Amino acid sequence: MARVTYVEIPAGLEENFWKALTAQDRFTFPRITKKVTFFSLQKIAGLTKRSYLPACSQLWQEFSEEQKQAWKEASPKPIKHGWRTFVTDQCIRIKYGIPGTATPSKFHNAWIGNLKISEPASEIKIAQYHPRAYWIQKAVTGKKGMYEPVLITEDFGFPFRIELNYKANLTSVGEGAFAKFYAEIWHSYQGVDYLTPCEVLLDLDTTGQGDNGWKNAFASVSLFGVSTFGDFGFGSESEFLLYYIGYVLYFHLYNVRGDLYIDNLKAEHSEQNWLRDLYCKKINQSFTRAFFQVPKHWVGITLPEGAEFGSTYLE
């Protein structure tokens, strides 16, 4: 088999080249393989049998216009699309044998994050680090199943805001019990390091609240201090006239047992949401091989026996 290290495609032939060929793993075993464009009737039938789309399409056609609009409004993405939101959720139900269809909710869709504490544990703490520069795994536009490492630079700018949707079923098992989502902003002024918090204190039990127990909560910090649901009173204008280093996001549950479900997370500054895995598809995902430099979405800081976190599907 011939091996090449570089291919120069003649001008005008790029489109035909990529119609016939496709790039595979470019990092550990780079290669070009042929693209399958013609399928036999037998193979088409096999693909149709394995696909969940026909079943999703039949269910979608049976929906009323009001139901379709509800799925569109439930989409967490900036560009709303009801069909895609429904398919993402319904494919999970079909794959795991869950009957029926879900009720669309603006608070959560498909996969959600879950922090679980059971005996003998009573505490869990996880973190997501945001230095000024770090790597992420990003899908290559137009290349199905292909990803590339991308270096991200966060040029921090105020205001800073954190937000989440959550459902809690937690029970206090000791003094000083709490559950919170917060950020610590790390900055320096005249050789002294400062940590300025931005905190959302979560209810331990949201049963009967919001939309089927789901709630929205947020906190923000600006040049003039902190504004949240509560009156915390920390932060000042002078603290932010200094050098920004980075920030860390935390979920911390203390002296409680039970479940905390989360979705649609935000860490916004400079008019952009910088939170990784904001839709909680794989909050415990780690990266290897060509993406070894990509940090985990969330890292366990305090993770004793009986405490765990990951992504799940909730009826």
C-alpha positions as CSV (number, residue, x, y, z in Angstrom):
1,M,0.0,0.0,0.0
2,A,1.4,3.4,-1.0
3,R,2.0,5.9,1.8
4,V,2.2,9.6,1.4
5,T,2.9,12.5,3.8
6,Y,1.4,15.3,1.7
7,V,-1.1,15.5,-1.1
8,E,-1.5,18.6,-3.2
9,I,-4.9,18.7,-4.8
10,P,-4.9,20.4,-8.2
11,A,-6.9,23.6,-8.4
12,G,-10.6,23.0,-9.3
13,L,-10.6,19.4,-8.2
14,E,-11.0,19.9,-4.5
15,E,-14.8,19.3,-4.6
16,N,-14.5,16.0,-6.6
17,F,-11.6,14.9,-4.3
18,W,-13.7,15.2,-1.2
19,K,-16.7,13.6,-2.9
20,A,-14.8,10.4,-3.4
21,L,-12.5,10.4,-0.3
22,T,-12.7,11.2,3.4
23,A,-10.2,11.8,6.1
24,Q,-10.0,9.5,9.1
25,D,-8.1,9.8,12.4
26,R,-5.7,12.6,11.7
27,F,-3.7,12.4,14.9
28,T,-2.7,8.9,15.8
29,F,-3.2,7.1,12.4
30,P,-3.8,9.7,9.7
31,R,-5.2,8.3,6.5
32,I,-7.5,8.9,3.6
33,T,-10.2,6.4,2.8
34,K,-12.9,6.1,0.1
35,K,-16.3,7.5,0.8
36,V,-19.2,5.1,0.4
37,T,-21.7,7.0,-1.8
38,F,-23.8,4.1,-3.3
39,F,-25.7,1.6,-1.1
40,S,-27.4,-1.6,-2.2
41,L,-31.1,-2.0,-1.5
42,Q,-30.1,-4.6,1.1
43,K,-27.8,-2.3,2.9
44,I,-30.3,0.6,2.7
45,A,-32.9,-1.7,4.3
46,G,-30.4,-2.6,7.1
47,L,-29.6,1.0,7.8
48,T,-33.3,1.9,8.0
49,K,-33.9,-1.0,10.5
50,R,-31.0,0.3,12.7
51,S,-32.1,3.9,12.5
52,Y,-34.4,5.5,15.1
53,L,-35.5,8.3,12.8
54,P,-38.4,6.4,11.1
55,A,-40.0,5.8,14.5
56,C,-39.3,9.4,15.6
57,S,-40.8,10.7,12.3
58,Q,-44.0,8.7,12.8
59,L,-44.4,10.0,16.3
60,W,-43.7,13.6,15.2
61,Q,-46.4,13.4,12.5
62,E,-49.0,12.4,15.1
63,F,-48.2,15.5,17.2
64,S,-50.5,18.5,17.1
65,E,-49.2,21.9,16.1
66,E,-49.3,22.9,19.8
67,Q,-47.1,19.9,20.7
68,K,-44.6,20.7,18.0
69,Q,-44.5,24.3,19.2
70,A,-43.9,23.1,22.8
71,W,-40.9,21.1,21.6
72,K,-39.5,24.1,19.8
73,E,-39.9,26.3,22.9
74,A,-38.2,23.7,25.0
75,S,-35.0,23.9,22.9
76,P,-32.2,25.3,25.0
77,K,-30.1,26.4,22.0
78,P,-30.1,29.9,20.6
79,I,-31.7,28.8,17.3
80,K,-34.9,26.9,18.3
81,H,-35.7,23.7,16.5
82,G,-38.5,21.5,17.7
83,W,-37.8,18.4,15.6
84,R,-34.2,18.2,16.5
85,T,-35.0,18.7,20.2
86,F,-37.6,15.9,20.1
87,V,-35.3,13.5,18.2
88,T,-32.5,13.9,20.6
89,D,-34.8,13.0,23.5
90,Q,-36.8,10.3,21.8
91,C,-33.7,8.4,20.5
92,I,-32.6,8.0,24.1
93,R,-36.0,6.6,25.1
94,I,-36.0,4.1,22.2
95,K,-32.4,3.0,22.8
96,Y,-33.0,2.2,26.5
97,G,-36.5,0.8,26.0
98,I,-38.5,3.6,27.7
99,P,-42.0,3.6,26.4
100,G,-44.0,6.7,25.2
101,T,-42.7,10.2,24.6
102,A,-41.4,12.8,27.1
103,T,-43.2,16.0,28.0
104,P,-41.1,18.9,26.7
105,S,-39.7,21.2,29.3
106,K,-37.8,24.4,29.1
107,F,-35.7,23.4,32.1
108,H,-34.1,20.2,30.9
109,N,-33.8,18.0,27.7
110,A,-32.4,14.5,27.0
111,W,-29.2,14.0,29.1
112,I,-28.9,15.8,32.4
113,G,-26.2,16.0,35.0
114,N,-26.6,14.0,38.3
115,L,-24.7,14.4,41.6
116,K,-25.6,11.5,43.9
117,I,-24.7,11.0,47.5
118,S,-25.5,7.8,49.5
119,E,-24.2,6.2,52.6
120,P,-21.5,6.4,53.9
121,A,-20.8,9.7,52.1
122,S,-22.4,13.0,53.0
123,E,-20.4,15.4,50.8
124,I,-19.4,15.8,47.2
125,K,-17.5,18.6,45.4
126,I,-16.7,18.9,41.7
127,A,-14.9,21.6,39.7
128,Q,-14.5,22.9,36.2
129,Y,-11.3,24.9,35.6
130,H,-11.2,28.0,33.4
131,P,-7.6,29.3,33.1
132,R,-7.0,32.0,30.5
133,A,-6.1,29.4,27.9
134,Y,-7.0,25.7,27.6
135,W,-7.8,23.1,24.9
136,I,-11.2,21.7,24.0
137,Q,-12.4,18.9,21.7
138,K,-14.5,20.4,18.9
139,A,-16.4,18.8,16.0
140,V,-15.1,19.5,12.5
141,T,-17.8,21.2,10.5
142,G,-19.0,19.0,7.6
143,K,-17.0,16.0,8.8
144,K,-19.2,13.4,10.5
145,G,-17.5,11.8,13.6
146,M,-14.4,13.9,13.2
147,Y,-13.0,16.1,16.0
148,E,-10.0,18.4,16.5
149,P,-8.3,20.0,19.5
150,V,-8.9,23.7,19.6
151,L,-7.1,26.2,21.9
152,I,-9.5,28.5,23.7
153,T,-8.4,31.8,25.1
154,E,-10.8,33.4,27.6
155,D,-10.3,37.2,27.6
156,F,-12.3,37.9,30.8
157,G,-14.7,40.8,30.9
158,F,-17.4,41.9,33.3
159,P,-20.2,41.4,34.0
160,F,-19.8,37.7,35.0
161,R,-22.9,35.5,35.4
162,I,-23.6,31.9,36.3
163,E,-26.9,30.2,35.8
164,L,-28.4,26.7,35.9
165,N,-31.7,24.7,35.9
166,Y,-31.9,22.2,38.7
167,K,-34.0,19.7,40.6
168,A,-33.0,18.7,44.1
169,N,-34.1,15.7,46.3
170,L,-31.6,16.1,49.1
171,T,-32.0,15.4,52.8
172,S,-29.9,17.1,55.6
173,V,-27.9,14.6,57.6
174,G,-25.9,17.0,59.8
175,E,-25.3,20.6,60.9
176,G,-24.6,23.3,58.3
177,A,-26.0,21.3,55.4
178,F,-26.0,23.1,52.0
179,A,-25.9,22.7,48.3
180,K,-24.5,25.4,46.1
181,F,-23.2,26.2,42.6
182,Y,-20.5,28.9,42.6
183,A,-17.5,30.4,40.9
184,E,-14.3,31.8,42.4
185,I,-12.7,34.5,40.3
186,W,-8.9,34.6,40.7
187,H,-7.3,38.0,40.2
188,S,-4.2,39.8,41.4
189,Y,-3.5,43.4,42.5
190,Q,-0.2,44.9,43.5
191,G,1.3,41.4,44.0
192,V,-1.6,40.1,46.1
193,D,-4.0,37.4,44.9
194,Y,-7.7,37.7,45.5
195,L,-10.6,35.2,45.1
196,T,-14.0,36.8,44.6
197,P,-17.0,34.4,44.8
198,C,-20.2,34.4,42.8
199,E,-22.6,32.0,44.5
200,V,-26.0,30.4,43.9
201,L,-27.4,28.7,47.1
202,L,-29.6,25.8,46.0
203,D,-32.7,24.5,47.7
204,L,-32.2,21.1,49.2
205,D,-35.7,19.9,48.1
206,T,-37.6,21.4,45.2
207,T,-40.5,18.9,45.3
208,G,-43.7,20.8,44.4
209,Q,-41.8,23.9,43.1
210,G,-41.3,25.3,39.6
211,D,-42.0,22.9,36.7
212,N,-42.3,19.4,38.1
213,G,-39.6,20.2,40.7
214,W,-37.3,22.0,38.3
215,K,-36.1,25.6,39.0
216,N,-33.9,28.2,37.5
217,A,-31.3,30.1,39.6
218,F,-28.5,32.5,38.8
219,A,-25.9,34.9,40.3
220,S,-23.9,37.7,38.8
221,V,-21.0,39.9,39.6
222,S,-20.0,43.2,38.0
223,L,-17.6,46.0,38.5
224,F,-19.8,47.2,41.3
225,G,-20.2,44.0,43.2
226,V,-22.6,41.1,43.3
227,S,-26.3,40.8,42.6
228,T,-28.2,37.6,43.1
229,F,-31.4,36.3,44.6
230,G,-29.9,37.0,48.0
231,D,-28.1,40.0,49.5
232,F,-24.5,38.7,49.9
233,G,-22.8,42.1,49.9
234,F,-19.3,41.0,48.8
235,G,-17.2,42.6,46.0
236,S,-16.3,46.1,45.3
237,E,-15.3,48.3,42.4
238,S,-11.7,48.6,43.5
239,E,-11.2,44.8,43.6
240,F,-11.6,44.4,39.8
241,L,-9.2,47.1,38.7
242,L,-6.5,44.5,38.5
243,Y,-5.0,41.5,36.6
244,Y,-7.3,38.6,35.9
245,I,-5.9,35.1,36.2
246,G,-8.8,32.7,35.8
247,Y,-11.8,31.3,37.6
248,V,-13.1,27.9,38.8
249,L,-16.7,26.7,38.8
250,Y,-17.8,24.4,41.6
251,F,-20.8,22.2,42.7
252,H,-20.6,21.6,46.4
253,L,-23.0,19.5,48.5
254,Y,-22.3,19.2,52.2
255,N,-24.0,17.1,54.9
256,V,-26.7,15.9,52.6
257,R,-27.8,12.7,50.9
258,G,-29.9,12.2,47.8
259,D,-29.8,13.5,44.2
260,L,-29.2,16.8,42.5
261,Y,-30.1,17.1,38.8
262,I,-28.7,19.9,36.7
263,D,-29.0,21.1,33.1
264,N,-28.5,24.1,30.8
265,L,-25.6,25.5,32.7
266,K,-24.1,28.9,32.0
267,A,-20.9,30.8,32.9
268,E,-21.2,34.0,30.9
269,H,-18.7,36.9,30.4
270,S,-17.7,38.9,27.4
271,E,-21.2,38.2,26.0
272,Q,-20.5,34.5,25.7
273,N,-21.2,31.3,27.6
274,W,-17.9,29.6,28.3
275,L,-19.1,26.6,30.3
276,R,-18.0,23.2,28.8
277,D,-20.7,20.6,28.3
278,L,-23.4,23.1,29.1
279,Y,-26.2,20.5,28.1
280,C,-24.7,17.9,30.5
281,K,-24.3,15.2,27.8
282,K,-21.1,13.7,29.5
283,I,-20.2,15.7,32.6
284,N,-17.8,13.0,33.7
285,Q,-16.0,12.6,30.4
286,S,-12.3,12.4,30.2
287,F,-10.1,12.7,27.0
288,T,-7.3,10.4,25.8
289,R,-5.0,9.7,22.9
290,A,-4.8,12.7,20.5
291,F,-6.9,14.8,23.0
292,F,-4.9,14.1,26.1
293,Q,-4.4,17.8,26.6
294,V,-8.1,18.5,26.9
295,P,-9.2,18.8,30.5
296,K,-12.1,16.8,31.9
297,H,-15.5,18.6,31.9
298,W,-15.8,18.2,35.6
299,V,-13.2,17.0,38.1
300,G,-13.9,15.3,41.4
301,I,-12.4,17.4,44.3
302,T,-14.2,15.7,47.2
303,L,-15.5,12.3,46.1
304,P,-15.7,9.8,48.9
305,E,-17.1,6.3,48.7
306,G,-20.9,6.7,48.1
307,A,-20.6,9.9,46.2
308,E,-20.7,10.0,42.4
309,F,-21.5,12.2,39.4
310,G,-22.3,11.6,35.8
311,S,-25.0,12.1,33.1
312,T,-28.3,10.4,33.2
313,Y,-31.8,10.5,31.7
314,L,-34.7,11.4,33.9
315,E,-38.4,10.8,33.1
